[in-house]
């Protein structure tokens, strides 16, 4: 099985790529992805097609995506 990859884009969406993933709403209902193996999820809140990105963020959302480590999980 291939790994699913999520990329946090500068000033934009979360890009999800992989052969086997699903996206569900708060009630567990699955979004139909039409066989896509790559989708972009809105982070700015401006998309008219939420939760998917439609490019509305361009010029209206700033976030410099730089990876960092989370602190250890508290048990």
Beta strands, then each sheet from edge to edge (+ up, - down):
strand 1: 5-8
strand 2: 14-17
strand 3: 38-41
sheet 1: 1+ 2- 3+
end
